[in-house]
Amino acid sequence: MITITHYMVLSAILFSMGTVGVLTRKNAIVVFMCVELMLNSVNLTFIALSSHLGNMDGQIFVFFIMTVAAAEAAVGLALMIAFFRNSDSIDVEDFSLLKW
């Protein structure tokens, strides 16, 4: 039988993997994917708690988080493409070139 604890542990593992990826990777696309992994782990937590408590509040939050994540993905990828066209690199260390 799968309980709420299983979902919380899985969500914590996924969030930790995303955090480690954001803090250690230099490629902007990999960092972007790790942020998305962190958002999805939060979504898993909201869905699991919503199901456990028997209300729809968590599922409504997930809907809004997915909407914001889709907009973030579009804007983030557009920024990465624009940065790649200017510098031929998408390393996070090269983002300091965007300063005035």
Secondary structure, DSSP 8 states (H G I E B T S, - for coil): ---HHHHHHHHHHHHHHHHHHHHH--BHHHHHHHHHHHHHHHHHHHHHHHHHHT-SHHHHHHHHHHHHHHHHHHHHHHHHHHHHHHHS--BGGGGGGG--
